[in-house]
Amino acid sequence: MAIEHIVIVGGGTAGWMAAAALSRLKTGRQLAITLVESEAIGTVGVGEATIPPFVDFQRLLEIDEAEMLTATQGSFKLGIQFMNWGKQGDSYIHPFGNYGYDIGGMSFHHVWHHHRTMGDKRPIQVFNAETMAAFFGKFGKTDALRRDDLPPVNYAYHINATAYAGFLRRYAEKRGVVRLEGKVADVELDGENGHVRAITMESGEDVAGDLFIDCSGFRGLLIEQALHTGYEDWSHWLPCNRAVALPCNRDDGSPPPPFTRATAHSAGWQWQVPLQHRNGNGHVYCDAFMSADEATDILLANIAGKSTADPNHLRFVTGRRKKFWNGNVVALGLAAGFMEPLESTSIHLINTGINKLVSLLSLDGVTRAQEDAFNRLTGREYARIRDFLILHYHATTRDDSEFWNYCRTMSVPDSLTEKIDLFRLNGQVFREEDELFTETSWAAVMMGQGIAMEGHNAMAETLDHAATRRELDEIEKSVRFLVQTMPGHAEFLARYCPAPGS
């Protein structure tokens, strides 16, 4: 049956990202898109940090970057600073760009490690523009300098997720998406094929559709409550299951740093996401090791200023639906699954879910081949991200609490064990298929949390040492020049995308 009406259940970031992207399908077609949401149902609204593929999503929609950042009080993000993870007192940055560049067909960290064994004492961080710019509180874009010999600056954003949903709502409604206010009271299934035929609103109105996008959050109104899809629980690997979130002022007047901060505590970790006018904060923790009151007290004691809202307490179970696409229902965002925001992947998974949906979607109808491909590809993506998040908890020497003792000694997926063993042996990182995290990402977290390379690719030793040393010198010099010419992050924001009230 042809798809003539797409119904999106739930707004927030997931719903309006889907609506904005799918609105592009309306050009030249008789396609109706309806988004159903209720102002009485709040959104989680804690996913304010993004990663670089999100920049491409804005470009796909032809959204003006500066306009979007002004509307969302947004700032730039060059990576994530992790504090107290490998051991208390440690700090490292997981940058968005590569360390150096490939030399002799090898990833840079192999060449760096070989030279380190030969007496070069420079830390690998000095060969990464994003790390050094973040350290000095700078931000800029390479293209503005009009020089080809400088490394690119890879970045993402910090945004107010609620404001971003409103921004996309205006975008989508201009392109013909219809918003329907109200709560869903019932879901009607087709007696023959088990697909969702319609949703019934509390007002009594029926909204029939051919394809439904479930963006209803943790409850999974369609994918779980109506279709009973099932859930794969990953809490034995990612045991945090609670969070408390609140925004605060920056009372000391400090400029917003161009990075997200993740600080490990005794039974979880705290995020700090700097917008232009405030910080977003939260404490993710495991309730088997910490009470809600204690978690809230720790958060309030470690924020940059006075809180501007009451604490918002959240419950979750890390994992994923057994199917993300079931019949004529596709789940996005929290309805599809949840992996804590440690590496800012929540909005990214919405983004890639939309990308796969648009790529697979045929308006001639829904097929099993589409469903199977979407589920297989999305399942792999979730598993790769899951392993990367587990790495942060497992690669630690912390023994100061029962929580960290559990994480340090727990069994982990074989796929992660293999990655750790190969990196420790000779620094090798094999990226499988189109997984999100790069070799630099894996190397940054492993080295940052104490998994040292014991060797390197043997081919590194065949390179001309003097010539390679000169090349390393030039890379470091380019990074230093680039960072020195960048303005401060706050200065760049004030010139490029100033937000009202910031």
MITOR-114069 format. One record per residue (C-alpha): x, y, z. Coordinates in steps of 0.2 Angstrom, whole numbers, padded with zeros to 4 digits, always signed. Each point is the difference from the previous one (the first is absolute). Layout:
XYZ
...
//
This chain:
+0000+0000+0000
+0007+0017-0005
+0006+0012+0014
-0011+0015-0001
+0000+0005+0018
+0014+0000+0013
-0004+0002+0018
+0013+0005+0013
-0005-0004+0018
+0009+0011+0011
+0010+0017-0002
+0016+0005+0009
+0016-0001-0009
-0003-0017-0008
-0018+0004-0006
+0005+0017-0008
+0016-0007-0007
-0010-0013-0009
-0013+0012-0005
+0013+0012-0007
+0009-0013-0010
-0016-0009-0007
-0008+0017-0005
+0013+0000-0014
-0010-0015-0008
-0015+0011-0002
+0008+0010-0014
-0010-0005-0016
-0010-0014+0009
-0017-0002+0008
+0007-0005+0017
-0008+0005+0016
+0011+0001+0016
-0008+0002+0017
+0009+0002+0017
-0010-0004+0015
+0006+0007+0017
-0007+0007+0016
+0007+0015+0010
-0006-0009+0015
+0013-0014-0002
+0018+0007+0003
+0015-0005-0010
+0016-0006+0008
+0010+0014-0007
+0017-0005+0007
+0009-0004-0017
+0008+0017-0003
+0017-0006-0007
+0002-0007-0017
+0014-0007-0011
+0007+0004-0017
-0013-0009-0011
-0013+0011+0007
+0008+0015-0010
-0003-0010-0016
-0019-0002+0005
-0001+0019+0001
+0008+0001-0017
-0012-0013-0007
-0015+0010+0005
+0009+0016-0006
-0001+0008+0017
+0010+0016+0003
+0012-0005+0013
+0002+0017+0009
-0019+0002+0000
-0003-0017+0008
+0013+0004+0013
-0007+0017+0004
-0017-0008+0002
+0006-0014+0012
+0013+0010+0010
+0012-0012-0008
+0019-0001+0001
+0014-0010-0008
+0007-0017+0006
+0017-0007-0005
-0001-0015+0011
-0003-0007+0017
+0011+0002+0015
-0001-0015+0012
+0006+0002+0018
+0003-0013+0013
-0004-0015-0011
+0016-0010-0002
+0004+0005+0018
-0004+0015+0011
+0009+0016-0005
+0002-0006-0018
-0006+0011-0014
+0000-0002-0019
-0009+0006-0015
-0009-0011-0013
+0002+0011-0016
-0011+0001-0015
+0015+0001-0012
+0014-0012-0004
+0017+0000+0008
+0012+0006-0014
-0004-0010-0016
+0004-0016-0008
+0019-0002-0004
+0006-0014-0010
-0017-0008-0001
-0001-0001+0019
-0010+0009+0013
+0009+0013+0008
+0001-0007+0018
+0011-0014-0007
+0013+0012-0006
-0001+0010+0015
+0002-0015+0012
+0015-0006-0010
+0008+0018+0002
-0004+0000+0018
+0010-0016+0002
+0014+0009-0008
+0000+0014+0012
-0013+0012-0006
-0009+0006+0016
-0014+0010-0008
-0017-0006+0005
-0012-0005-0014
-0012+0014+0004
+0011+0014-0007
-0003-0008-0017
-0019+0003+0001
-0007+0017-0004
-0017-0003+0009
+0009-0006+0016
+0011+0015+0001
-0013+0013-0005
-0011-0007+0014
+0014+0001+0013
+0002+0018-0004
-0018+0004-0002
+0001+0005-0018
-0011-0003-0015
+0001+0004-0018
-0002-0008-0018
+0014-0004-0011
-0009+0005-0016
+0000+0018+0007
+0019+0000-0001
+0001-0005-0018
+0015-0011+0002
+0001-0018-0006
+0014-0005+0011
-0010+0001+0016
-0010-0014+0008
-0019+0001-0001
-0009+0004+0016
-0013-0013+0003
-0014+0006+0012
-0018-0003+0006
-0012+0011+0010
-0007+0002+0018
-0018+0005-0002
-0016+0002+0010
-0009-0015-0005
-0017+0007+0003
+0004+0016-0010
+0006-0011-0014
-0016-0010+0000
-0009+0017-0002
+0012+0006-0013
-0004-0016-0010
-0018+0001+0003
-0001+0017-0009
+0011-0007-0014
-0011-0016-0002
-0017+0010+0001
+0006+0012-0014
+0002-0016-0011
-0017-0006+0003
+0001-0011+0016
-0015+0001+0010
+0001-0001+0019
-0015-0007+0010
-0001+0004+0018
-0006-0013+0012
+0003-0017+0009
-0001-0017-0008
-0014-0010+0009
+0001-0016-0010
+0008-0009-0015
-0010-0010-0013
+0009-0014-0008
-0005-0008-0017
-0007-0017+0003
+0008-0008-0015
+0018+0005+0000
+0002+0007+0018
+0006+0017-0006
-0006+0016+0008
-0015+0007-0009
-0004+0015+0010
+0002+0009+0017
-0014+0007+0010
+0002+0016+0009
-0008+0004+0017
-0011+0012-0010
-0007-0015-0009
+0008+0004-0017
+0007-0014-0010
+0016+0003-0009
+0003-0013-0013
+0017-0003-0008
+0010-0011-0012
+0017+0002+0009
+0002+0005+0019
+0016+0007+0008
+0000-0003+0018
+0009+0014+0009
-0010-0002+0017
+0015-0002+0011
+0005-0014+0012
-0018-0006+0000
+0000-0005-0018
-0019+0003-0002
+0000-0009-0017
+0015-0011-0002
-0002-0007+0018
-0017+0003+0007
-0009-0004-0016
+0011-0012-0009
+0009-0008+0015
+0017+0000-0009
+0010-0005+0015
+0016+0008+0007
+0018-0005+0001
+0007+0005+0018
+0018+0005+0000
+0000+0006+0018
+0013-0014+0005
+0013+0009-0010
-0007+0018+0002
-0007+0000+0017
-0004+0018+0002
-0019+0001+0000
-0005+0017+0008
+0005+0018-0004
-0004+0017+0008
+0001+0015-0011
-0001+0019+0002
+0007+0016-0009
+0010+0013+0009
+0008+0017-0002
+0018+0003-0002
+0001+0012+0015
+0019+0002-0002
-0002+0008-0017
+0011-0012-0008
-0001-0003-0019
-0008-0016-0006
+0013-0013-0004
+0000-0008-0017
-0002-0017+0007
-0012-0011+0010
+0007-0006+0017
-0004-0017+0007
+0006-0002+0018
+0000-0017+0008
-0007-0001+0018
-0002-0015+0012
-0015-0008-0008
-0001+0008-0017
+0005+0016-0008
-0005+0018-0003
-0002+0010-0016
+0002+0018-0003
-0006+0007-0017
+0004+0019-0002
-0012+0010-0010
+0002+0018-0003
-0010+0006+0015
+0000-0015+0012
+0007-0017+0003
-0010-0016-0002
+0004-0012+0014
-0004-0018+0005
+0005-0014+0011
-0002-0018-0007
+0001-0013+0013
-0004-0018+0006
-0014-0001+0013
+0007-0016+0007
+0015+0010+0006
-0007+0017+0003
-0016+0008+0005
-0009+0014-0009
+0003+0013+0014
+0019-0004+0000
+0001+0001-0019
-0009+0017+0001
+0011+0007+0014
+0016-0005-0010
-0007+0009-0016
-0004+0016+0009
+0017+0000+0009
+0009-0001-0017
-0009+0013-0012
+0006+0017-0005
-0014+0010+0007
-0017+0002+0007
-0012-0013-0008
-0014+0008-0010
-0013-0015+0001
-0005-0014+0012
+0009-0016-0002
-0007-0012-0013
+0001-0018+0005
+0001-0013-0014
-0001-0019+0000
+0006-0011-0014
+0006-0017-0005
+0015+0000-0012
-0004-0011-0015
-0010-0001-0016
-0016-0006-0008
+0002-0017-0007
-0007+0008-0016
+0002+0018-0005
-0012-0002-0015
-0015-0011+0004
-0013-0001-0014
-0005+0017-0004
+0008+0008+0016
+0017+0007+0001
+0007+0005+0017
+0012+0015+0002
+0008+0008+0015
-0004-0007+0017
-0014-0011-0007
+0014-0009-0010
+0012-0003+0015
+0011+0010+0012
+0018+0001+0002
+0005+0013+0013
+0007+0016-0007
+0018-0003+0004
+0006+0002-0018
-0015+0011-0005
-0007-0014-0011
-0019+0003+0004
-0003+0013-0013
+0012-0009-0012
-0010-0016+0000
-0016+0010-0004
+0010+0008-0015
+0006-0016-0007
-0017-0009+0003
-0007+0014-0011
+0013-0002-0013
-0003-0019-0001
-0018+0003-0001
+0001+0012-0014
+0012-0011-0009
-0011-0015+0001
-0017+0007-0001
-0010-0003-0015
-0017+0010-0001
-0007-0015-0010
-0002-0009+0017
+0009-0009+0014
+0009-0016-0003
+0009-0013+0011
+0016+0003-0009
+0000+0018+0006
-0004-0005+0017
+0013-0013+0001
+0014+0011-0007
-0005+0014+0012
+0001-0012+0015
+0016-0008-0005
+0009+0016-0003
-0007+0009+0015
+0004-0015+0011
+0018+0000-0005
+0002+0019+0003
-0008-0002+0017
+0012-0014+0004
+0016+0010-0005
-0005+0015+0010
-0004-0011+0015
+0017-0008+0000
+0008+0018-0001
-0010+0005+0015
+0004-0015+0010
+0019+0003-0003
-0001+0016+0010
-0007-0009+0015
+0011-0016-0001
+0017+0008-0004
+0003+0007+0017
+0011-0003+0015
-0012+0008+0012
-0004-0011+0015
-0007+0014+0012
-0018-0006-0001
-0010-0016-0003
-0007+0008-0016
+0018+0001-0008
+0005-0017+0007
-0015-0007-0009
+0004+0009-0017
+0018-0004+0001
-0002-0018+0002
-0016-0004-0010
+0000-0011-0015
-0002+0010-0016
-0005-0005-0018
+0013-0010-0010
+0000+0013-0013
+0006+0013+0013
+0013-0012+0007
+0008-0003-0017
+0001+0019-0003
+0009+0003+0016
+0012-0015-0002
+0005+0006-0018
+0003+0018+0005
+0010-0005+0015
+0011-0012-0010
+0004+0012-0015
-0012+0014+0000
-0011-0007-0013
-0018+0005-0002
-0011-0008-0012
-0016+0010-0005
-0014-0012-0005
-0011+0005-0014
-0006+0018+0002
+0001+0001+0019
-0001+0018+0007
+0016+0001+0010
+0017+0002-0008
+0017-0007+0003
+0004+0016+0009
-0015-0001+0011
+0004-0018+0006
+0019+0005+0002
-0004+0016+0010
-0012-0009+0012
+0012-0015+0002
+0016+0010+0003
-0010+0013+0010
-0006-0014+0012
+0017-0009+0002
+0000-0013-0014
+0017+0003-0006
+0007-0006-0017
+0013-0013+0003
+0005+0000-0019
-0005+0008-0016
-0001-0005-0019
+0016-0007-0005
+0000+0010-0016
+0003+0016+0010
+0018-0006+0003
+0003+0000-0019
-0003+0018-0002
+0015+0012-0002
+0002+0006+0018
+0007+0018-0004
-0013+0003-0013
-0015-0006+0011
+0007+0011+0014
-0001+0015-0011
-0017-0004-0005
-0006-0002+0018
+0008+0017+0004
-0010+0008-0014
-0016-0008+0006
+0003+0007+0017
+0005+0017-0007
-0016+0001-0010
-0011-0004+0015
+0009+0013+0010
-0003+0013-0013
-0018-0004-0003
-0004+0001+0019
+0010+0016+0002
-0010+0008-0014
-0017-0005+0007
-0011+0012+0010
-0006-0005+0017
-0016-0010-0001
-0011+0013+0008
+0007+0013-0012
-0004-0011-0015
-0018-0003+0007
-0002+0019+0003
+0005+0004-0018
-0008-0015-0009
-0016-0005+0009
-0004+0011+0015
-0015-0006+0010
-0012+0011+0008
+0003+0002+0019
+0017-0008-0001
//
